[in-house]
Amino acid sequence: MSDKMMELVARRFRTLGEPLRLRILQQLEAGEKTVGELVDALDAGQPNISKHLGILYDAGLVGRRREGNAMIYGINDPMVFRLCDLVCRSETKRSKAAFEALNGRTKVKR
């Protein structure tokens, strides 16, 4: 992988490293939403949601369009959900293995 490509990949991971951004993406997975709808769904402030939407937009993960006075956001790169699924599966396996290792070392007295 070239240095330029590594930087692009690292940028994508940095973008996804913020839990609120992941929550926004999760909301948008069901379909397009306005900023106001995201504010209500995520119980977060409008300036904060708008800031994170801007970061997601700049990274190419979401798209936006204007409809009247409203800005509507939607997923621009659905591959992000495959990546999240891979990470979730990996974390589930890791947690399960850690639990089993702990369980194997701990004896329950009756």
Phi and psi in degrees as a GROMACS rama.xvg file:
@    title "Ramachandran Plot"
@    xaxis  label "Phi"
@    yaxis  label "Psi"
@TYPE xy
-72.0518  161.413  SER-2
-59.3623  -39.9173  ASP-3
-63.2474  -43.8337  LYS-4
-65.7744  -39.2361  MET-5
-60.729  -40.1221  MET-6
-64.9302  -39.7358  GLU-7
-64.6631  -41.6849  LEU-8
-65.4593  -44.1882  VAL-9
-61.3298  -39.011  ALA-10
-62.7885  -41.7135  ARG-11
-62.7836  -44.4965  ARG-12
-65.3341  -38.5563  PHE-13
-61.6822  -40.6371  ARG-14
-61.69  -38.9408  THR-15
-83.7086  -1.54413  LEU-16
-81.341  5.82177  GLY-17
-111.702  119.138  GLU-18
-55.937  -38.4203  PRO-19
-64.175  -35.5272  LEU-20
-64.9904  -38.4954  ARG-21
-66.1845  -38.01  LEU-22
-65.4427  -39.0511  ARG-23
-61.9935  -47.8054  ILE-24
-60.0935  -39.6805  LEU-25
-61.7666  -41.3915  GLN-26
-64.0414  -40.8703  GLN-27
-74.8297  -16.306  LEU-28
-60.3037  -31.9906  GLU-29
-78.0878  -14.6681  ALA-30
145.05  172.882  GLY-31
-61.8874  149.052  GLU-32
-145.665  151.663  LYS-33
-81.4881  166.642  THR-34
-58.954  -43.3489  VAL-35
-60.2576  -40.7524  GLY-36
-64.6534  -38.7955  GLU-37
-67.7926  -40.0128  LEU-38
-58.1448  -47.4952  VAL-39
-65.5993  -44.4875  ASP-40
-67.4317  -33.0628  ALA-41
-102.653  -2.34649  LEU-42
49.6171  50.6041  ASP-43
-130.255  162.634  ALA-44
-73.1063  147.8  GLY-45
-59.6645  -43.6837  GLN-46
-61.2335  -37.6184  PRO-47
-67.7447  -45.6614  ASN-48
-60.9164  -45.748  ILE-49
-61.433  -40.9411  SER-50
-60.3808  -47.1573  LYS-51
-70.3835  -35.0865  HIS-52
-62.4633  -38.1236  LEU-53
-62.2375  -41.0769  GLY-54
-66.1309  -44.0645  ILE-55
-64.2422  -36.9009  LEU-56
-66.5124  -47.0336  TYR-57
-60.0155  -32.6973  ASP-58
-81.0558  -6.76112  ALA-59
83.2733  9.33781  GLY-60
-81.9962  -29.8572  LEU-61
-125.196  154.748  VAL-62
-114.509  167.349  GLY-63
-146.395  155.247  ARG-64
-147.982  152.185  ARG-65
-95.7002  135.176  ARG-66
-132.575  100.547  GLU-67
66.2191  -125.813  GLY-68
-88.7566  -9.02636  ASN-69
-94.2705  142.812  ALA-70
-100.524  125.057  MET-71
-110.288  131.05  ILE-72
-111.409  146.469  TYR-73
-149.541  168.363  GLY-74
-70.1783  130.778  ILE-75
-103.931  -24.8819  ASN-76
-133.828  89.6206  ASP-77
-65.2463  -11.9407  PRO-78
-60.8202  -22.2634  MET-79
-58.9908  -31.9296  VAL-80
-73.3894  -31.0953  PHE-81
-66.7603  -41.5019  ARG-82
-62.537  -46.3896  LEU-83
-60.8023  -40.3287  CYS-84
-62.7152  -42.8096  ASP-85
-61.3124  -43.8116  LEU-86
-65.4655  -42.4553  VAL-87
-61.6502  -43.8025  CYS-88
-62.2238  -43.6106  ARG-89
-62.8004  -44.4776  SER-90
-65.4032  -37.4341  GLU-91
-63.1406  -45.529  THR-92
-62.7263  -42.9151  LYS-93
-63.8017  -44.6857  ARG-94
-64.9476  -41.1717  SER-95
-63.3638  -43.2852  LYS-96
-64.0551  -40.2173  ALA-97
-65.3877  -41.5854  ALA-98
-63.3982  -44.7313  PHE-99
-64.2788  -38.5124  GLU-100
-64.7735  -41.4148  ALA-101
-66.2481  -43.0815  LEU-102
-64.6761  -36.9698  ASN-103
-68.5817  -27.7229  GLY-104
-90.6264  -16.5985  ARG-105
-102.922  123.702  THR-106
-97.3483  133.106  LYS-107
-92.8269  124.156  VAL-108
-87.9504  138.332  LYS-109
